[in-house]
Amino acid sequence: MHVKKYLLKGLHRLQKGPGYTYKELLVWYCDNTNTHGPKRIICEGPKKKAMWFVLTLLFTGLVCWQWGLFIQTYLNWEVSVSLSLGFKTMDFPAVTICNSSPFQYSKVRPLLKDLDELMEAVLERIVASETSHSNTSRVLNLTIWNHTPLVFIDERNPRHPVVFDLLENNHNSSASSPAPCNDQGCKVAMRLCSANGTVCTFRNFTSATQAVTEWYILQATNIFAQVPLQELKKMSYSGEQLILACLFGAEPCSYRNFTSIFYPDYGNCYIFNWGMTEKALPSANPGTEFGLKLILDIGQEDYVPFLTPTAGARLMLHEQRSYPFIKEEGIYAMAGAETSIGVLVDKLQRKGEPYSQCTVNGSDVPVKNFYSAYNTTYSIQACLHSCFQDHMIRNCSCGHYLYPLPHGQKYCNNQDFPDWAHCYSDLRRSLAQREACINMCKQSCNDTQYKMTISMADWPSEASEDWIFHVLSQERDQSTNITLSRKGVVKLNIYFQEFNYRTIEESAANNIVWLLSNLGGQFGFWMGGSVLCLIEFAEIIIDFVWITIIKLVACAKGLRQKRVQAGYTGPPPTVAELVEAHTNFGFQPDTADHTPDPEAYPDEQSLPIPGTPPPNYDSLRLQPLDVIESDSEGDVI
């Protein structure tokens, strides 16, 4: 009922037209507003009126400018960082331990036999001199070499560089011969070809050591990608071989307390306190005596010579239930030394949208997580690796050996995908690919970082070397002789330096309270107004819009009436017809021809005089039609 009443009021208002003009509305606003400037424009004389008009416009412009700056600052979604310190008993971090060598050479030697012979021939070719001659001859399997050979590029004439195949004289099983050039003008490069060898590029290196190492890793990747995962695990170091002794606080532990995962770069890795199946272990107190102590046997004598130039253990501290990206975030522990690692904890809490592009669990990241099979939490490294593997599959039709493989896909190898090395090299160097992955991947909103303080000392000392190695050798393989040496053992101490932890938390630098306070402060300072003044201004804007609508409706109505009158050929409407048209919107005038018929009035009888319509008493009322006077709410005019 109320809605009908207000709609009827609006209809009467449209019929009647605006009750006042723009000028009258503006004068009324200036005379009744609570701001100071518009009142002075109405009350003062001509000169002061002009002065106050200019000042009001100037200060209004300043207010709008300041408001724009504050709104822009607010919409930048800036954050402020707060640092707080806490003290409590904390869970010990997950510790991942790997050997630098992914495989034992004694077990992978048959797989790498042809590749190692090629590598030895390449090294002989590189270091050969004009006076050196070798009488040894060997038959090389050049199947691998033909896919991705190493070449010499003679750049002594930059305009016309000359390319030499390093093993071009060995294709007929001849002995090694001197290198075609041995000065600084020659560089070793890797030739990568696609489309059956018709499209080739060269990947240059500043050092032959880098060139042959990258080439060997690329060829070894091709070989290992064709071996089943269970076979690769058997070729790597077992937990019983790697972990000689373990102690956590006062409790003994062993390799059985570690979870094994296969990491392609380092073979079998072992995670302590991962928290997947059991509750995370707390640390009783800070200090070395309450941390994790390990003695590792890295077995350096059985390293793959061309695949692993670095000796030692690779380790990483990370959160429970998170995947260890140890290649990117891990550190080395040197053989023959005791490495002590003091840990401090930083907890990062980032603001989400719209303040930063972070994610809580990775569900809003448009990249499929290929590490989800491990049931680990989201991390940006997992996203970047998954994104690169996805690009590999889409561009090269196969996945790289170093990253997880989605179901139904194959790892790249020379037999099934002859062009994969060229495609992988282009994709690896592609800036567009890296930017695309970085733009799609997001940081985690909540993260824990472990800051490490590392110190090292020789271990064992010369005075205790004999008895320690005797005991460790006896425990490892029941040997009465010393089977361990300083080059093969690593000792680790991992502990909390203190139980103080830092929380680095982001908060909104500019919230809505800040914005409203600054907007109101600027408006009050320049215009002497308040929130009520803004409501008054909104009111006059609404009135302006309403008057405009009424005028447009009246204009449209007038045009429609003119078109109707233009098509009307009879006499002008009577007063009664005009009244009826005003009160009855469905009324249509009689368009029949009312020309007097001479036969209807014979003998020149005079025409009838039109009658006077009854008076319209509504027109005598003083109040407008849209004012309803009734004793009850249900009465409507």
Stockholm file with secondary structure:
# STOCKHOLM 1.0

chainA/1-637         MHVKKYLLKGLHRLQKGPGYTYKELLVWYCDNTNTHGPKRIICEGPKKKAMWFVLTLLFTGLVCWQWGLFIQTYLNWEVSVSLSLGFKTMDFPAVTICNSSPFQYSKVRPLLKDLDELMEAVLERIVASETSHSNTSRVLNLTIWNHTPLVFIDERNPRHPVVFDLLENNHNSSASSPAPCNDQGCKVAMRLCSANGTVCTFRNFTSATQAVTEWYILQATNIFAQVPLQELKKMSYSGEQLILACLFGAEPCSYRNFTSIFYPDYGNCYIFNWGMTEKALPSANPGTEFGLKLILDIGQEDYVPFLTPTAGARLMLHEQRSYPFIKEEGIYAMAGAETSIGVLVDKLQRKGEPYSQCTVNGSDVPVKNFYSAYNTTYSIQACLHSCFQDHMIRNCSCGHYLYPLPHGQKYCNNQDFPDWAHCYSDLRRSLAQREACINMCKQSCNDTQYKMTISMADWPSEASEDWIFHVLSQERDQSTNITLSRKGVVKLNIYFQEFNYRTIEESAANNIVWLLSNLGGQFGFWMGGSVLCLIEFAEIIIDFVWITIIKLVACAKGLRQKRVQAGYTGPPPTVAELVEAHTNFGFQPDTADHTPDPEAYPDEQSLPIPGTPPPNYDSLRLQPLDVIESDSEGDVI
#=GR chainA/1-637 SS CHHHHHHHHHHHHHHHCCSSCHHHHHHHHHHHCSSHHHHHHHHSCHHHHHHHHHHHHHHHHHHHHHHHHHHHHHHTTCEEEEEEEEECCCBCCEEEEEESSSSCHHHHHHHHHHHHHHHHHHHHHHHCCTTCCCCCCCCCCCHHHHHSCEEEEECSSTTSCEEEETTGGGTTTCCCCCCSCCSTTEEEEEEEEETTTTEEEEEECSSHHHHHHHHHHHHHHHHHTTSCHHHHHHHSCCHHHHEEEEEETTEEECGGGEEEEEETTTEEEEEESCCSSSCCCBCSSSSGGGSEEEEEECCGGGCCTTTCCCCSEEEEEECTTCCCCHHHHCEEECTTEEEEEEEEEEEEECCCTTTCCEESSSTTCSSCCTTGGGTCCCCHHHHHHHHHHHHHHHHHSSBCTTSCCCTTCCBCCTTTCTTHHHHHHHHHHCHHHHHHHHHHCCEESEEEEEEEEEEEEESSCTTTHHHHHHHHHHHHHCCSSCCCCGGGEEEEEEEEEEEEEEEEEEEESSCHHHHHHHHHHHHHHHHCCCHHHHHHHHHHHHHHHHHHHHHHHHHHHHHHHHHHHHTCCSCCCCHHHHHHHHHCTTCCCCCSCCCCCGGGSCTTCCCCCCCCCCCCGGGGCSSCTTCCCCSSTTCCC
#=GC SS_cons         CHHHHHHHHHHHHHHHCCSSCHHHHHHHHHHHCSSHHHHHHHHSCHHHHHHHHHHHHHHHHHHHHHHHHHHHHHHTTCEEEEEEEEECCCBCCEEEEEESSSSCHHHHHHHHHHHHHHHHHHHHHHHCCTTCCCCCCCCCCCHHHHHSCEEEEECSSTTSCEEEETTGGGTTTCCCCCCSCCSTTEEEEEEEEETTTTEEEEEECSSHHHHHHHHHHHHHHHHHTTSCHHHHHHHSCCHHHHEEEEEETTEEECGGGEEEEEETTTEEEEEESCCSSSCCCBCSSSSGGGSEEEEEECCGGGCCTTTCCCCSEEEEEECTTCCCCHHHHCEEECTTEEEEEEEEEEEEECCCTTTCCEESSSTTCSSCCTTGGGTCCCCHHHHHHHHHHHHHHHHHSSBCTTSCCCTTCCBCCTTTCTTHHHHHHHHHHCHHHHHHHHHHCCEESEEEEEEEEEEEEESSCTTTHHHHHHHHHHHHHCCSSCCCCGGGEEEEEEEEEEEEEEEEEEEESSCHHHHHHHHHHHHHHHHCCCHHHHHHHHHHHHHHHHHHHHHHHHHHHHHHHHHHHHTCCSCCCCHHHHHHHHHCTTCCCCCSCCCCCGGGSCTTCCCCCCCCCCCCGGGGCSSCTTCCCCSSTTCCC
//
